[in-house]
C-alpha cells in the first residue's frame, strides 16, 4: 500500500484493528513496538542485530495508506513520557482506544558479560478519538497516556 516505506520489518509487536471512526479514519490497523531484525557485517559472516522499537504505525485500511504519527509528550514531563521500546507485550482495543501492557527488552550487561531481560509492568493507552490540544499546527491527532501515572501525551499526524 501507499506509505509502506514507513513500515519496518519486525517481530514481537502488537497489532490491533480499530473501527467506528477516529481522527485517522474509520478502519485502522495499529501496530506498536516489537523488535526490528537487521544485519551488520563485522569482519566475517553477517550477524543479526535486533533493536527494540517504540514506534506506532497506522494503516488507514480504506485508503490503503500507512503513516507514522508524530509522538510528543507534554512539556511538564520533559524528555520522559512516552512508552519505552519493548516487545512481546499485549494489546487490546476498547472502543477506539488501544491499550498496551507489559512486554520486555533484551539488553547486554557489560559487567556480567551476558544478556538480561528487563520486564515492564506498565499500561499505555493510545486514544484515537481525543483531539490533540497541545501540538501547534496539528490538524489530526490522538492522545497517548500512561494509565494511572502520567497526564495525557499526544500522537499527531502532521
N, C-alpha and C positions, 0 to 999 in steps of 0.2 A: 504494500500500500504506500501511499504518499507519506513522506516523512519517516520512512523506515530507516533512514540514516541515523536517527536519534536512538534507535534500539541497539543495545549492546547484548551480545550473546551472554547468557548467564544460566546458573542453576541455583537451587536453594532459595528461589524468590517466591513471592506470593503474587497471585493474580485473582482478581475478583471481577464480577460483572455488576454494573450499576445501571439500573433503568429508571424510567419515570421522569426523566428530565433533570438536568442540573445546569450549572452555569457553563458547562463544557459541551453539552449535547444531551440527547435523550437515551442513547445506548452507548455505554462505555465499558471498556476493559481497562482496569487499572492495575499496573504492575509496580511492586515495591521491592527494593533491595535485592538480595541474593549475592552471588559471587560471580565475577567475570573470570573467564578462562582464557588467558593469553599465554604466549610462549616467548621465551627470550633465549638468546644464544650466549653461552658462557664457555668459550674455547672448547668446543666439543659438541656433543649432541644437544639439541634444544631441550630446555627444561620447561615444565609448566609453571606458570606463575599465577596464583589466584589472588584476586583483590576483592574484598568485601565492598558492597555498594550500598548507598543510601538514597538513591535517586527514585523518583516517581515518574513512570511513563504512562501515558494515557492514549488509548486507541479510541478515536471517535468512530464507532462502527458504521454509522450511517454515511459518513464521509470517507471511510476507509483511509483515515489520516492519523498518524502518530504525532504526538508532541510531548515535550518535557516541560511541565510547568516550572516557573522560576520560584524557588523556595527562599523565603526570607523570614527571619524572626523579628519580634518586637525589639525596639531599641533598648528597653529596660533590661533585657536578658543578655545583652552583649553578644559575644560570638556563640554562646550556648543556646540551645532552644529547639533545635531540630533533631529528629531521630538520628542516632549514630548508625553507621554502616553495620549491617547484620545479614545473616542468612538463616535459613531453616526456622523461621518464625511462623506464626499462624496469622491468618487474616480472615475477617468475616465482614459481611455487609449488613447493616441495619438501616433500613430505608435508603437514603442516599449518602450514608457515611460508611467509610471503610475503617475498621478497627484493626490495628496491628498489635500483636502481643509477643513478647519474648524474643527468642532466637539466640544466636551466638556468633562470635567471631573467633577465628583461629589466629594467634599471633606467636611470634618467636620470642622466647625468653632467653636473652643472651647469657645471663648469669647461670642459668640451669642448663643451657645449651640444648633446649628442647622446645617443642611447640606446646602451647597452652590454649585451652578454650576459655573464653570469657562469656558467661551466660547473662542474658538480660531478663529482668523481671519488671518490665515496664509496658505500658499500653499507650498507643498513639491513635488519634482519630483524624482522618482526612475527611473533612466535610465539604462535599461538592456542591452544596446548596448555598451556604452562607456567603454573602458578598464580601469581597475584600475591602477593608476600610483603611488600612494603614499605608498601602502602597500608592504612590503618586503615579498617575498615568496608567493605572491598571483598568482595563476595560472588562475583563473577565477574571474571576478569582475564586478561591476557596480557602477555607480555614483548616490549618493543621495544628492540633494541640496535643500536649502531653496530658493524658487523662489524670485528673486529680492532683497534678503537681504544678503545672505551668499555665500561664494565660495563653490566649489564642495566638497561633502562628499562622502565617498566610502562605498559600501557594498561588502565584499569579501567572496567568498566561498573558504575556506581553505581545 
